[in-house]
């Protein structure tokens, strides 16, 4: 008989942003106190002043590709990729969903509220090819249209941008009752007229006044009075459109790899000013008159600019790059700027706390970086790149760390070590696991005495490397497939490994021999956690089960059937609780005394790949294919 427990997990913080999947997706809220961004399938609202203040709105089961904020800030809209291409409208005060629009058959390419926030326009991707206008109060369709293709119905191209353009104006430039929007796709800019009362929608094509050169358009921005429209192109210039006759008037070159984001900002001493983000990482300010924009200043950031948001007073820019960085940029004071937040722009493959540490943790991911995160402010204290590698193109697959040294294994077969304090590369073993067609390091484990590193490979090999001379001291091979996880026992002499071949093997590293062998029934074993008695272990597998083993017995003690493939697991320091994650994307907490589930938590929108408890068992960090790193508080609800 066990005492009942009331332990649970509460999502404390999300580190992530869909910077490589979504464009124009990070928005400063009109209240000037917060900003909104998509992380996986979740909309996150975060305070600009308090790092710990976040709110989460989960309603999607795949990556959010576009996000819009109403002009008043009272509503958000989000659209996802994939077959469940829903558009969700959220109330910003209650953080609850107001509407779910399900008319699109495939991914949502872009969203925009009208200038007064009364309607929402959604554009489907190249497969869906439809535009809908929604009444956000009534939750009904006002009008819809087929999205025109540049090739006249032949090749399908995704709409790159859609923005609000006020009301349609008559010949005297007075507002009429039709709403005006602009969109761009390939070499075409479309100006849409929407008559909400009659449910009618039509469009006209902007004509070129700049000769026969064909431009591909990527981004749009209106002047505040909607008399001029600016369009960024793949050739790196900004084109000016006079809305009175819908003809291009002028262009100015701003970058070398295409304009990826565009915003109009107020600038003292100039009639108008435009900030353009480039695929080459540049942020360029041009100013003057609409038909005579000239270069003013430029700064270079750490990756392609994917989003620019302007504060209500125009004095602050929040700029996002494909490298996962968010920058605060004052347009009047260029070239000054500061790093505001950093995220992982790729799937996260591994996570660990340094030995005995609870306020910092490391991640490895497909963005090519090993990152050290500080839980006090959720900043990336270090972003580690192996600068001694011989041109390796692999990404880190596994990371293990002490307070002094961080070791990472890479998909191209190398192992690198870094200083935990300053991030300097200490050493690199170039071909640690580069022996065949499946070359690559699948796991690295740093010994607690830091004298050696245990590594495992894609072809099933287990190797031990001495850290001082980087010499191979042990090589063992009994797994017939990829080693999915390796764990060192506290004395650093014994290890246990699990693999794709269904094997669970324990090793005596000093004697260089296998001690025990266990085998799963059907699928490969993905993960393992070792209890403090060093004989009881828990595994998660492809056969959709959590299995308990006593290493002294040939058969498992107990198996708990799951509704998903279990990819990762972690046990608290006192052996009382188990956390699991898998293909479903949920984080599950278990009582190891009763073997019952305590809670099932949503947060990730794709499979959970890695998880670990902090040394003090107060927090759990999980990471996954949705590019998100989630920090959970582990607490007693009673």
PyMOL commands that set and color helices and strands:
alter all, ss='L'
color gray80, all
select helices_A, chain A and resi 331-333
alter helices_A, ss='H'
color red, helices_A
select strands_A, chain A and resi 7-15+27-28+34-39+42-47+54-58+64-69+75-80+87-91+96-101+108-113+119-124+130-135+140-146+161-169+175-185+188-195+200-205+217-222+228-233+237-242+247-253+259-265+272-278+282-289+292-300+305-310+317-321+325-329+337-342+348-352+360-365+370-374+379-384+396-401+405-410+415-419+425-429+441-446+452-457+461-466+471-477+483-488+494-499+503-508+513-519+525-530+536-541+545-550+558-561+566-571+577-582+587-591+596-601+608-613+619-624+629-636
alter strands_A, ss='S'
color yellow, strands_A
deselect
rebuild
show_as cartoon
